[in-house]
Amino acid sequence: MKALMLSWEYPPRKVGGLATHVYELSKALAERVEMHVVTCNFPGALELERVGGAIVHRANVYSAPSPDFLTWAMLMNASLLRAGCELAAGGGFDMIHCHDWLVAQAGIALKHATGMPLVATIHSTESGRRHGIHTDYQRVIHEIEGWLTYEASRIVCCSWSMVNEVAGLFNVPRDKIWMIPNGVDPETYRPSAIDQPLRDKYADPSEKIVLYVGRLVPEKGVNVLIGAIPGILAAHQNTKFIIVGEGYSREMLSSLSKSLGVDRKVFFTGYVSDDEVKGLLGLADLQVIPSIYEPFGIVCLEAMASGTPVVASDTGGLSEIVEDGVTGLKVPSNDSDAIAHAVNRLLSDGALRGRMSKMARGRAMGRFSWKAIADLTTRMYDSVLPR
Amino acid sequence: MKALKKILVLTPEYPPRMLGDVSINAHSVSKGMVKDGILTSVVTFDDWRPGETVEEGIRVSRIASPIRTFYSILTWTPLITPEFVRASSKIIRGEGVDLVLSFEWTTGMSAMTLGTIHDLPLVCAYHSVECQRNPFRDSPLSQGIAYLEREVAKASELVVATNEDTAKFLRDEYGISVAKIVVTRLDGDVGSLISFCRQAVEDHEGANA
């Protein structure tokens, strides 16, 4: 079997969790399938390289001037389509697999040009991210998502919550949707000794560390976490909050922490390397995932695999990953008081943190291994091949 | 030597949908091709009349936009491409095609896709280019359109300009080789266009030999 995967993100080009997903999935699939990934170029990245058996083709997507992101995305598709055509013209491919609306147009055009079946992973929806569709800009994206679900022979969603969302929004027959969760590499994310120089960079020796990792955008609910900080500091004064990630909400979040008088206790790191994130997971006392909308929540799984206790919103995929009171604590989404209460409970109880850390890693290593996910994905591929 | 027997015409407009000269000329060219004994299929955009018909001996496939919300011409064009490719691929897999003739940049991406996947020679026709049409040619929108125009022209075996001005811009602004550009009218006798297309088919076969 030979598959052509399209994704606008692939390391080192990382915007959200998609890059890691495509990297790990294509690597695991390459043990079963001849895997070619067509993606965007990035400064310093090779135009063509083999990554753990998968062959990665990077197309030049920055030649065309664009007035805005949506137009850029469309022209990026034109470049990926050309690269995909040149690859597919060589023959031998059995299917196309595209990730999200951002590569829908290239994937659908390739499907019709080559006659190959198309499968699509919908990682999140515009309606979910924006709490509905409010502008023409959002409506275009929403319609592309619907078009992709219509054209694809199979849709992959990473949680049952997403299965329901996609089926409901786009009237997709349920038997067309496969629930295949996201995964985590238990070797990459594992309990580790505290990196003392890294700890010293962010916190005093006496301070406990509460970590957030993710994009700084409204649906991630970082404002809800910041809203919980006064309540946490009231019980645990010696606590530092490390906010890792970038996004257009950063300035607003920074202002919020100032207005609440907690800015001295909040450290916005901006974008940091994967290695530094792993180091921070190793030294944090706990991680909070305060999402308001979360199709899956890969950062939660990475924390669990690292043995870092989690406090997570009881929403979307997070509800399915975390077993409340066993592998972490779940709180209602958009509820700062609930976050403060759960964080205080964990910070006060070292034994509970220890138990949850062990249980969480065990759960992450079983159901969410990339091997198990690649097995399921290969079965899904098989289901669309001509009999 | 392979001859030009079947042609696929891609055009953003075709009668009764008429926005400008492109519609009239695509019609005129298609009729001329049929008169010359060439099996002619047209794929065009028409949101109000989607479907397949045979008109004046020409097989016409009209496609509709898969996205109802219009954002800009530069997002609409890539979004309509998969539909052009779908309708065209059906024709290519059915009766076969010897050459793709695309009108204007809006159908160029579809033509490039079909040319690469099905190994077909490509001829593109320009009535004008962006820097002639738009006084704000340095705007990102205008430059994005110019980028696509240039890419389509570069990927084509032959570039047809309907006037000397357009030919000059294709040469000077887009760096298209003079040897690839022909200037010919498309609104009357299309004998010379047919000769150019025949030559493109032969050249393509020669390059593949």
Interface residues (C-beta under 8 A of the other chain):
Chain A: S63 A64 P65 S66 P67 L70 T71 M74 L75 N77 A78 L81 R82 C85 E86 A88 A89 Q105 I108 A109 L110 K111 H112 A113 T114 G115 D136 Y137 R139 V140 E143 I144 W147 E151
Chain B: P66 I67 R68 T69 F70 Y71 S72 L74 T75 T77 P78 L79 T81 P82 V85 R86 S89 R93 M109 S110 M112 T113 L114 T116 I117 H118 D119 S139 P140 L141 Q143 G144 Y147 L148 E151
